Amino acid sequence: MIDTIGMTDIGNGRPSNQDAYLLRQKEKNGKLYLLAVVCDGMGGLKKGEIASHYIVEVLKQWFDETLFDGLETMGIDMIEQNLIDLIRKINQNLLLMSRRMEETKSMGSTLTLLFVEEHEFFVLNVGDSRTYWFDRDRKFVTTDHTLAELELREQAKKDPRRHILIQCVGVTKDIRIDCYKGRLNPGMEFLLCTDGFYGLLEEEEIYQVEASKEQIKEWVQKCFQKVKRRGELDNLSCVIVKVPNKK
């Protein structure tokens, strides 16, 4: 099995936690399947919380029921397309939910998702929550769907538009879902996190944690404390997925 950790903190400036995360893994027919998700809700009052938790609940149900009802035998490409179709359906459902609530302001959520099938993985991303992955001293990261991301990332960190989303789930009819694919190698690590977590961390402070599960938890808690001291007001959430090294 793969080591996983999920942690969240309400932060310093929000009345409720609108983040949500999911971790599921299962072995079947000699293969390991894993799903990790982080969402950051938006929409005012509790609407963001409704959106993020709705996404997580639908994806949990998909993993527990749909995936192992024959889909897993069709290969990872088919699983990827099925998840993309499901995210688009979730998007439409959130739009309908907003209309039924007669709200002028939509409720939506970012979504960053990791799926693993044995030795392969893919990442799906909508919005400005991120997935980082570390492989043999190389670091990769998803692209934010924000106005500021049209500029270089270092400039974007100080851009006042850095939190203005141009894509998220539940706000517009058509959404762009970025997809990243790769081979799962021993020792790889994935960090899925909301912008409240990474926003006030320097890039060099986000690195692969070569440590035990307890030490990784301590690292996350120190990051939470660090960004709150630096003035972060948003909710903070992250999930870490650590692939074991070969013995």
Number of C-alpha atoms within 10 A of each C-alpha: 12 12 12 19 17 21 16 20 18 17 22 15 12 11 11 15 19 27 29 29 26 18 18 15 17 15 12 9 6 7 12 15 23 20 20 27 27 31 36 31 30 25 20 13 12 15 20 25 23 20 32 26 21 20 28 20 15 14 23 18 11 16 19 14 12 14 16 14 11 9 14 16 12 9 10 18 11 13 18 18 11 16 19 17 12 16 22 18 14 19 24 17 16 23 19 14 16 20 13 9 9 10 12 8 13 22 26 30 34 28 30 26 23 23 22 20 21 15 13 14 20 19 26 22 26 27 29 28 29 28 26 18 21 19 16 10 8 10 14 12 15 21 16 23 24 19 17 22 22 12 13 9 14 12 12 17 17 10 14 10 13 22 19 14 17 18 23 28 32 32 21 15 10 13 17 15 19 16 15 13 14 11 14 17 17 15 15 19 24 23 23 29 30 29 23 24 26 22 18 18 16 10 10 6 10 13 16 21 15 11 11 11 15 10 12 18 16 12 14 22 14 12 19 24 14 15 21 20 12 10 12 21 15 24 26 28 29 28 23 26 21 26 17 14 9 7 4
